[in-house]
């Protein structure tokens, strides 16, 4: 009898939560367009607004600040625009500053001209250079330019948590707007958009077990609004045209409610992550764990073993019944060095071996133990093959 597969790639996409799946199935049986005025349409509208309140609660925001999208990438491209308004009046931005470790959805700069996008350097743990941000924002303010700063809340590859509250403080001090990609942080870190001082953040449902194909932009209570990316009808209060995906949005709302409960399980998830790290170090004492000395998400472990190539290791683990990844799933199929690890100044030889293990609150102790056995076999065999086995 074949051994059960182990899914250790939650950062690429979390398994759908039972409550979200049940909500999705329930809503798929209902007719109704949320823009229609008849009873079925009003019922669909009620589903959308209930989910909007749930997503707002997850972020400490007001429901009216939530705009649903097709996912985190669309949400990021929506807010990365020079064209904003402040209490209805045009508020044009001149520059976009993005951290060197952003997800590709942000790193590409959205709707900003390429020559107005600047990169914020990071240190060896992947933490943004706050002194650089402060200096550059002061220079831009002195030149009469307005900026948007985009720094992710937690990195998708390393799990390193960024000091976004401090970034937001610097932004306010110099008249800049601040966006944070909170896709990986939701359900793993407490999020309060107002306490953090952020102007806007973005989310994706499938990272919290809400299913693929839906995300959200969440704005703070400051009067700022973005120029819509998708135009047409007046859905989402004219912020995003197109008939809403009622069933998927409803499932997103259910997952958002569940994600708040997941925050109480962070310590047990971290303990399982650390067990996995200990296993890696047992079989490969010279392994490097990236971002180890920085604040990290409890569920994420990014490491490299000398002599072990990531693309080969991913296949070997898959054949052993383990799903993990190298780098971002959004770059899958491309055998390229991780821009995140490169920005951190990691040795190029180790960059090629970067592997990511990511688990969730439903990952069991038994699964962690099973992973340990398979990881020992896979890594020991690969190190022996490459002549790098520990003495």
C-alpha positions as CSV (number, residue, x, y, z in Angstrom):
1,X,0.0,0.0,0.0
2,X,1.4,3.4,-1.1
3,X,2.3,5.9,1.6
4,X,0.0,8.9,1.9
5,X,1.3,12.0,0.2
6,X,2.4,14.9,2.4
7,X,1.4,18.4,1.3
8,X,4.1,20.8,2.6
9,X,3.5,23.7,0.2
10,X,0.9,25.7,1.9
11,X,2.5,29.0,0.9
12,X,1.8,28.2,-2.7
13,X,-1.9,27.4,-1.9
14,X,-3.5,26.2,1.3
15,X,-5.9,23.3,1.2
16,X,-9.5,24.6,1.1
17,X,-11.0,24.8,4.6
18,X,-14.0,22.6,5.2
19,X,-16.1,25.6,6.2
20,X,-15.2,27.4,3.0
21,X,-15.8,24.4,0.8
22,X,-19.2,23.9,2.4
23,X,-20.1,27.6,1.8
24,X,-18.9,27.4,-1.8
25,X,-21.0,24.3,-2.5
26,X,-24.1,25.9,-0.9
27,X,-23.8,29.1,-2.9
28,X,-23.2,27.3,-6.2
29,X,-26.8,26.1,-6.0
30,X,-28.1,29.6,-5.7
31,X,-29.0,31.8,-8.6
32,X,-28.8,35.6,-8.5
33,X,-26.5,38.5,-9.6
34,X,-25.5,40.8,-6.8
35,X,-26.5,43.8,-8.9
36,X,-30.0,42.7,-9.5
37,X,-32.9,44.1,-7.5
38,X,-35.1,41.1,-7.2
39,X,-35.0,38.7,-4.2
40,X,-32.4,36.4,-5.7
41,X,-30.2,39.4,-6.5
42,X,-30.6,40.8,-3.0
43,X,-29.7,37.5,-1.5
44,X,-26.5,37.4,-3.6
45,X,-25.7,41.0,-2.5
46,X,-26.2,39.9,1.1
47,X,-23.6,37.1,0.6
48,X,-21.1,39.6,-0.8
49,X,-21.6,42.1,2.1
50,X,-21.3,39.4,4.7
51,X,-18.0,38.3,3.2
52,X,-16.9,41.9,2.9
53,X,-17.4,42.3,6.7
54,X,-15.5,39.0,7.4
55,X,-12.5,40.1,5.3
56,X,-12.6,43.5,6.9
57,X,-12.5,41.9,10.4
58,X,-9.5,39.9,9.4
59,X,-7.6,43.1,8.7
60,X,-9.0,45.5,11.3
61,X,-10.7,47.5,8.5
62,X,-14.1,48.9,7.7
63,X,-16.2,46.8,5.3
64,X,-16.5,49.7,2.9
65,X,-12.8,49.6,2.4
66,X,-12.8,46.1,1.0
67,X,-12.9,45.6,-2.8
68,X,-13.0,42.0,-4.1
69,X,-10.7,41.0,-7.1
70,X,-9.8,37.8,-8.9
71,X,-6.8,37.3,-6.6
72,X,-3.7,38.8,-5.1
73,X,-2.0,39.6,-8.3
74,X,-4.9,41.6,-9.6
75,X,-5.3,43.3,-6.2
76,X,-1.6,44.3,-6.3
77,X,-1.8,45.6,-9.9
78,X,-4.9,47.6,-8.9
79,X,-3.2,49.5,-6.1
80,X,0.2,49.9,-7.8
81,X,-1.0,52.9,-9.8
82,X,0.1,56.6,-9.9
83,X,-3.6,57.6,-10.0
84,X,-5.2,58.0,-6.7
85,X,-7.8,60.4,-5.2
86,X,-8.0,62.0,-1.8
87,X,-11.6,62.7,-0.7
88,X,-12.5,62.6,-4.4
89,X,-9.8,65.0,-5.6
90,X,-6.9,63.8,-7.9
91,X,-3.8,62.8,-6.0
92,X,-1.1,61.8,-8.5
93,X,1.9,59.8,-7.3
94,X,5.3,60.2,-9.0
95,X,7.4,57.2,-7.7
96,X,7.0,53.6,-6.6
97,X,9.5,52.2,-4.1
98,X,9.3,48.4,-3.8
99,X,11.4,46.1,-1.6
100,X,14.0,43.9,-3.3
101,X,12.2,40.8,-2.0
102,X,8.7,41.4,-3.2
103,X,6.5,38.8,-5.0
104,X,6.6,39.2,-8.8
105,X,3.0,40.7,-8.7
106,X,4.5,43.7,-6.9
107,X,8.1,43.6,-8.2
108,X,7.0,44.4,-11.7
109,X,5.6,47.7,-10.7
110,X,2.0,47.5,-11.6
111,X,0.8,50.5,-13.6
112,X,3.8,52.7,-12.8
113,X,6.2,53.6,-15.7
114,X,9.3,51.4,-15.4
115,X,11.5,54.4,-15.0
116,X,9.6,55.6,-11.9
117,X,10.1,52.3,-10.0
118,X,12.9,52.1,-7.5
119,X,14.1,49.1,-5.4
120,X,14.6,49.2,-1.6
121,X,17.6,47.1,-0.6
122,X,17.4,44.5,2.1
123,X,19.9,43.0,4.6
124,X,21.2,39.4,4.8
125,X,17.9,38.3,6.5
126,X,15.8,40.0,3.9
127,X,14.7,42.9,6.1
128,X,14.2,46.2,4.3
129,X,16.7,49.0,4.8
130,X,14.7,51.6,6.8
131,X,17.4,54.2,6.6
132,X,17.3,53.9,2.8
133,X,13.5,54.4,2.8
134,X,13.7,57.4,5.1
135,X,16.5,59.0,3.1
136,X,14.9,58.4,-0.3
137,X,11.5,59.6,0.9
138,X,13.0,62.8,2.3
139,X,14.8,63.4,-1.1
140,X,11.6,62.9,-3.0
141,X,9.6,65.1,-0.7
142,X,12.2,67.9,-1.0
143,X,11.9,67.6,-4.8
144,X,8.1,67.9,-4.6
145,X,7.5,64.3,-5.6
146,X,4.9,61.9,-4.0
147,X,5.7,58.3,-3.6
148,X,4.0,55.0,-3.0
149,X,6.0,52.5,-0.9
150,X,5.2,48.8,-1.2
151,X,6.7,46.4,1.4
152,X,5.3,43.0,1.9
153,X,4.1,42.0,5.4
154,X,5.8,38.6,5.2
155,X,7.9,37.0,2.5
156,X,6.5,34.1,0.6
157,X,9.8,32.3,0.2
158,X,11.6,32.8,3.6
159,X,8.7,33.7,5.8
160,X,10.6,36.8,7.1
161,X,8.3,39.4,8.6
162,X,8.9,43.0,7.5
163,X,8.7,46.0,9.9
164,X,5.7,47.5,8.0
165,X,4.5,49.6,10.9
166,X,7.9,51.4,10.8
167,X,7.7,51.7,7.0
168,X,4.2,53.2,7.4
169,X,5.5,55.7,10.0
170,X,8.2,56.8,7.6
171,X,5.7,57.1,4.8
172,X,3.4,59.4,6.8
173,X,6.3,61.5,7.9
174,X,7.2,62.2,4.3
175,X,3.8,62.3,2.6
176,X,4.0,58.9,1.0
177,X,1.3,56.2,0.7
178,X,2.2,52.8,1.9
179,X,0.9,49.4,0.6
180,X,1.7,46.0,2.0
181,X,1.2,42.7,0.3
182,X,-0.4,40.8,3.2
183,X,-1.1,37.6,1.1
184,X,1.2,35.4,3.2
185,X,0.6,37.1,6.5
186,X,-3.2,36.6,6.7
187,X,-4.2,34.0,9.2
188,X,-0.5,33.7,10.4
189,X,0.0,37.2,11.9
190,X,-2.5,39.5,13.5
191,X,-3.4,42.3,11.0
192,X,-4.8,45.7,12.0
193,X,-4.5,48.1,9.1
194,X,-5.1,51.1,11.3
195,X,-2.7,50.1,14.1
196,X,0.0,49.4,11.5
197,X,-0.7,52.8,9.8
198,X,-1.0,51.3,6.3
199,X,-3.0,53.0,3.6
200,X,-3.8,49.8,1.7
201,X,-3.1,46.1,1.8
202,X,-3.9,43.2,-0.5
203,X,-5.0,39.6,0.1
204,X,-5.6,36.3,-1.7
205,X,-8.2,33.8,-0.6
206,X,-6.4,30.6,-1.6
207,X,-3.5,31.4,0.9
208,X,-6.0,31.1,3.8
209,X,-7.9,28.1,2.5
210,X,-10.6,30.1,0.7
211,X,-10.2,28.7,-2.8
212,X,-8.5,30.1,-5.9
213,X,-9.5,32.9,-8.1
214,X,-10.5,35.6,-5.5
215,X,-8.7,38.2,-3.5
216,X,-9.2,41.7,-2.1
217,X,-7.9,45.2,-1.8
218,X,-8.4,46.6,1.7
219,X,-8.1,50.4,2.3
220,X,-7.6,52.3,5.5
221,X,-9.9,55.0,6.8
222,X,-8.0,57.9,5.3
223,X,-9.9,59.1,2.3
224,X,-7.6,57.7,-0.3
225,X,-9.0,55.7,-3.3
226,X,-7.2,54.1,-6.3
227,X,-8.0,54.4,-9.9
228,X,-9.8,51.2,-11.0
229,X,-7.8,48.6,-12.9
230,X,-10.9,46.9,-14.4
231,X,-13.5,49.4,-15.7
232,X,-17.0,49.0,-17.0
233,X,-20.0,48.7,-14.7
234,X,-20.5,49.9,-11.2
235,X,-19.8,46.8,-9.3
236,X,-17.8,47.0,-6.0
237,X,-18.8,50.6,-5.7
238,X,-17.2,51.4,-9.0
239,X,-13.8,50.2,-7.8
240,X,-13.7,47.0,-9.8
241,X,-16.1,46.3,-12.7
242,X,-17.5,42.9,-13.6
243,X,-20.1,40.6,-12.1
244,X,-18.9,39.4,-8.7
245,X,-18.0,35.8,-8.2
246,X,-20.6,35.4,-5.4
247,X,-19.9,31.7,-4.5
248,X,-16.1,32.2,-4.3
249,X,-16.4,35.5,-2.4
250,X,-18.7,33.8,0.1
251,X,-16.1,31.0,0.6
252,X,-13.4,33.7,1.0
253,X,-15.5,35.2,3.8
254,X,-15.9,31.9,5.5
255,X,-12.1,31.3,5.3
256,X,-11.4,34.8,6.6
257,X,-13.5,34.0,9.7
258,X,-11.6,30.7,10.2
259,X,-8.3,32.5,9.7
260,X,-8.9,34.6,12.8
261,X,-9.2,31.4,14.7
262,X,-5.9,30.1,13.2
263,X,-4.0,32.8,15.0
264,X,-4.5,30.9,18.2
265,X,-2.5,27.9,16.8
266,X,0.6,29.8,15.7
267,X,2.8,28.4,18.5
268,X,2.0,24.8,17.7
269,X,2.7,25.4,14.0
270,X,6.0,27.0,14.9
271,X,6.9,24.0,17.0
272,X,6.3,21.7,14.0
273,X,8.3,23.9,11.7
274,X,11.2,23.8,14.2
275,X,11.0,20.0,14.3
276,X,11.4,20.0,10.5
277,X,14.4,22.3,10.8
278,X,15.9,20.0,13.4
279,X,15.5,17.0,11.0
280,X,17.2,18.9,8.2
281,X,20.1,19.8,10.4
282,X,20.5,16.2,11.6
283,X,21.0,14.9,8.1
284,X,22.8,18.0,6.9
285,X,24.6,19.9,9.7
286,X,25.9,22.4,7.1
287,X,22.4,23.3,5.9
288,X,21.6,27.0,5.8
289,X,18.2,28.2,7.0
290,X,17.4,31.6,5.4
291,X,16.1,34.4,7.6
292,X,16.7,32.2,10.7
293,X,17.7,35.2,12.9
294,X,14.8,37.4,11.8
295,X,11.1,37.3,12.8
296,X,9.5,34.7,10.6
297,X,6.1,33.2,9.9
298,X,5.5,30.2,12.1
299,X,4.8,27.9,9.1
300,X,7.7,28.7,6.7
301,X,11.1,27.1,6.5
302,X,13.5,28.1,3.6
303,X,16.8,26.2,3.5
304,X,19.6,25.0,1.3
305,X,21.9,22.0,1.6
306,X,25.4,22.3,-0.1
307,X,25.6,20.1,-3.1
308,X,21.8,19.7,-3.4
309,X,20.2,21.4,-6.4
310,X,16.7,22.7,-5.8
311,X,15.1,21.5,-9.0
312,X,16.5,18.0,-8.5
313,X,15.5,17.9,-4.9
314,X,11.9,19.0,-5.6
315,X,11.5,16.1,-8.0
316,X,13.1,13.7,-5.5
317,X,10.8,14.8,-2.8
318,X,7.8,14.5,-5.1
319,X,8.8,10.9,-6.0
320,X,9.0,10.3,-2.2
321,X,5.5,11.5,-1.8
322,X,6.3,15.0,-0.5
323,X,5.1,18.3,-2.1
324,X,7.4,21.2,-1.4
325,X,8.8,23.9,-3.6
326,X,11.8,26.0,-4.6
327,X,11.0,29.7,-4.5
328,X,7.7,31.1,-5.5
329,X,5.0,28.9,-7.1
330,X,4.3,31.9,-9.4
331,X,7.7,31.3,-11.0
332,X,7.3,27.6,-11.4
333,X,8.6,26.1,-14.6
334,X,11.4,28.6,-14.7
335,X,14.8,27.3,-13.6
336,X,16.1,30.7,-12.4
337,X,17.8,31.8,-9.3
338,X,15.6,33.2,-6.6
339,X,15.5,37.0,-6.7
340,X,14.7,37.0,-3.0
341,X,17.8,35.0,-2.0
342,X,20.0,37.0,-4.4
343,X,18.8,40.3,-2.9
344,X,19.7,38.9,0.5
345,X,23.3,38.4,-0.7
346,X,23.2,34.6,-0.4
347,X,26.1,32.7,-2.0
348,X,25.1,31.8,-5.6
349,X,25.8,28.2,-5.0
350,X,23.3,28.1,-2.1
351,X,20.7,30.2,-4.1
352,X,20.5,27.3,-6.6
353,X,19.6,25.0,-3.7
354,X,16.9,27.0,-2.0
355,X,14.0,24.9,-0.9
356,X,10.8,25.9,0.9
357,X,8.7,23.9,3.3
358,X,5.5,25.5,4.3
359,X,2.8,23.9,6.6
360,X,-0.5,24.9,8.1
361,X,-2.5,24.7,11.3
362,X,-4.0,21.3,10.1
363,X,-0.6,19.8,9.5
364,X,-0.3,17.0,12.1
365,X,2.5,15.7,14.2
366,X,2.3,12.4,12.4
367,X,2.8,14.2,9.1
368,X,5.8,16.0,10.4
369,X,7.3,12.7,11.6
370,X,6.6,11.1,8.2
371,X,8.3,14.0,6.5
372,X,11.3,13.6,8.8
373,X,11.8,10.0,7.7
374,X,11.4,10.8,4.0
375,X,13.6,13.9,4.2
376,X,16.4,11.9,5.8
377,X,16.3,9.4,2.9
378,X,16.0,12.0,0.2
379,X,18.7,14.3,1.4
380,X,21.1,11.6,2.5
381,X,20.9,10.0,-0.9
382,X,21.4,13.2,-2.7
383,X,24.3,14.3,-0.5
384,X,25.9,10.8,-1.0
385,X,25.5,11.1,-4.8
386,X,27.2,14.5,-4.8
387,X,29.9,13.5,-2.3
388,X,28.8,16.0,0.4
389,X,27.5,13.6,3.0
390,X,28.4,14.6,6.5
391,X,31.3,12.8,8.1
